[in-house]
Structure formats: structure tokens, C-alpha cells
């Protein structure tokens, strides 16, 4: 064999396109979250655990494709998101 199979080549191109689209969507999600001054780290469970602020790993699970219960993950994100939005100094 002197050339990669065409089906594998097509699969790699499709995979690359999906990854690019995924990165674009992630940037859009982060921009929307940051627009409300919600720290992204608190949705990825990267925050300081000794702080008195809520956090979740839900966005990390979505990032990793671990979406067995997407509705539950979104609800976890919403809970943390709303806490920060509703507790900001106006």
C-alpha cells in the first residue's frame, strides 16, 4: 500500500471539520457565559474549592462528550450560572 485509503482520508477530514466547529461553539458558549460575568472555571470545577462559591464539572463533562444525561448537566450549569448572576453587586 502506497497511499492511505480514501475512506480514512474522508473520515479524517470530517473529523477535523467537526473539531473546528466544536471549538467555535465552545468559544460562543464561553463568550455568552462571560457576558454575564460568570467565572467559567466554576462551570469546569477548576475554581478554588475553599471558596464559598458554587461550582460544577458539568461543562467539563460536555467538553469531554460525557453527555449521558445532558438535561442534568444543563441544569447543573444553570444553577451555578444563576447563583453568580443573582449575587453580583449591581
Secondary structure as GFF3:
##gff-version 3
##sequence-region A 1 90
A	DSSP	alpha_helix	6	35	.	.	.	ID=ss1
A	DSSP	alpha_helix	41	44	.	.	.	ID=ss2
A	DSSP	alpha_helix	58	63	.	.	.	ID=ss3
A	DSSP	alpha_helix	70	86	.	.	.	ID=ss4
###
